[in-house]
Amino acid sequence: MSEFVEAYHSGLVFTRADMERLARTNVRMWNGDGDPPTWVNSDFAANRAAVPEWTPPDPKKHGSPRSAGTLWRALADFDLTLAGLAQREATNLDYLRRHSLPEREFDLPLVTYLNLGCVLPAAVAIGERAFLVSKARAPGHLRVVLTNASGEVEMQTLFEGEAAGGIDGIEGLTIREWTADVVPGRYRIRWIFTAGDHREQRDYPISVGLDDRPPAGRADAL
């Protein structure tokens, strides 16, 4: 979270609205008690919304006490409640940036079921394979499509079928192999997930056949 805050201050990613969402999430993780405060994981509400009978694992039983959630101290400057819990002062309630660099911002998708969608690698050569990876919290119907760069035009359905769901670990993963057999350019991969009457989607930008892949052999290419 401290790196999220640093990215915001540096003008690289995140809007003020994003930071406010993160602060609200951490407040909702708190049980409301001050002595002592206790916490649940940040995904507690989303998991319960997707699977109402879900109960969080006992952190003592699997040796990971941090899975119970914690105070995100890096956000204390932005929120009075979090500042009080951190025993600090909230010094940045106006959400001011430290630097006036060009901003590259995005909106976090509001999702209940589809909590992951990515393409590996995100820059591919013509005819090269890529893996379309998604994860859902509960079972549902999944459609994966290729769109143009703006996302306004659906060009090709890459997968359609039922997807498994799962809260923990690799449960609920859907991995599809795709060969980039399109003309060079920028595109999006879109996952459209439906469960009953609920519908949501995630988009992931990709490039095909463009000279923006990291050079092979460089450490920062990983």
N, C-alpha and C positions, 0 to 999 in steps of 0.2 A: 504493500500500500504506500510506503514511503516513496517508492519509485514512481507510482502513479502520480503522487503529489508533485514530485520533482518534474515529471513530464508536463504536468499542467502549468507549473510555474515557468517552465522554459518555453511555453507556447507551442509545443509540439503536437500534443493530442489532448483530448478531453475539453468539453465545454464546462462552463459554470454549472449548467444543469446536470451534467454527468457527475460532478463533484458533490452536488447536493443530493443526488440519488445515492451515491456511495455513503454519505454521512447518514442519510435516513435509513439505509440498510443496516448500518452498524447500530444505530439506536434501537431498531426493531429486533436486533439480536440480543439485546439486553433484557433482563427480567424485570427491571424497574426498581430493584433494591440497590441501596447504596452501601450496605454493610452486611455481608459482602455482596458485590455485584456478581451475577452469574450470567452465562452467555450460551446461546445455541449457535450452530453453524450458520453461515450466511445463506445456505441453500435450504434451510429448514422450511420456510414458508412456501417456496416453490415446490419442494418435494411433497409437502402436505397437499398442495393444490392439485398436483398431478396424481398422487396416490394418497388419498385421505387416511388410510389405515397405517401409513408409514410411521415408524418410530425410529429415532436416531440410535445408532449403536452406542453401547456403553464404552466411553473412551478408555476406562480403566481395564476393560477386558482385552482390548487389542493393542494396548501399549502406546497409544497416541493421544495424550491428554489435550493436545491443541485442537483435535477434531471437535471439541466441545464449543469452539468459538472463543473469541477474545476481543478486547478493546483494540480498535485500530487507531493507535495513538497518533499516527501521522495526520489524521483528520481532525485532531483536537483544535487546531487553529481556526477551523471553519464552522464549528458547531458548539454552542454553549453547553449542551448536555454532555457531549463527549469531552469537552474541556474540563467540566466538573469531575467527571469520572477519572480523568487523567491527572487531576489536581494541578491543572495548568490554567492559564488564561487563553481565551479565544482571541487571537490577535489579527485574524484575517477574515472577519465576518463579511467584508465586502468582496471577498474572493478576488483579490488583486493578483495579477501576474508579476513576477519579478522581472521578466524580460519581455521586450516587445518584438519578438521574432515572428516571422510569418507563421500563421497558425494552420495546422492540419488537424482538423477535428472530425469526430464521428459521433453518431448517436448509438448508444447501446440498445440492442433490440430488446423489447419487452416480451419475454417468452415464458411459458409455463412448462411445456414438454420438451421442446427441441433446444437442448442446452449446449450443442456443439455443431458446427459446420465448418469444415476447412478442406483445402485442397493441398496435397503434397506431391510434388512441389507446386508452388503457385505460379512459377514461370517455366513453361515447357517449350520444347522445340516441336516443330511439325512432325507428327507421327510418334512422338514420345508418349510414354505411359504416365498417367497421374492417378492418384488414389483420392477418391471422394469419400470423406469421412464425416459421419454424423453420429450423434448420440441422443437418444430420447429417454425421458424419465419413465414413460409408460408406453404400452403398445399403441399403435395407430397406423394410419395409412400414410406412406411417404412417396412423394414424387420429387425427383431430382431433374432439374432442367438447366440447359445452357441458355443464357440470355445475351443480348448485346451489352456494351459497356455501361450504358445508363440503366440497364435493368428494365427498360420499357417494352422490349420485344422478346418474347420467348421463342427461341430458335429451334430447340431440339430437346425431346425428352430423353434423358440418359438412364433413368430407372423409374419404375413405378411398381409398387407392391406394398405388402404389409411389413412393418418394421417392429422388431422386438423392443421392449422397454426395460429399463432397470435403473435403479438409483445409484448403486455403488460400483466401483471398479470399472471393468470393461463391459458390464451388462448394458444392453441396449445399443451397442455399437452397430452401425451399418457401414460397411466398407465396400465400395464399388470401384473396379478398375476401369479407367477410361483412356482411350487413345485419342490424342489431340489431332484429329483429322479435319481441321477447319482452316480457313485462310488466316494468315498472320493478323494479329490484332489483339485488342483488349476485350475481355468478356467478363461475365459473372457466372458462377455456379449458384443455383438457387435450390434450397431444400424447402419443400412445402409439406407441412405435416398437419394431418387432421385427426382428431380424436372426438368422435361424436359430432357435435355441432361446433366444436372449437377448431379454428384454423390459424396457423401461424407460419412464419417463414424466416429463413436466414439467407443472406447473400454473401458471397465471398468473391472478391475480384481476382482475376487471373489474367495472364498474358500468354499468348501462343505465338511462337516464331519471332519474337522480338529480342533485341539485343539488350535485355535487362536481367539476364541470369548472372549470378555471381561466378567469377572465373573459377575453374576447377583448381583444386589444390590450395586455395587460400584458406587460412584458418577461420576467417570471418564468413566463409561461405557456408559454414555449418549452421 
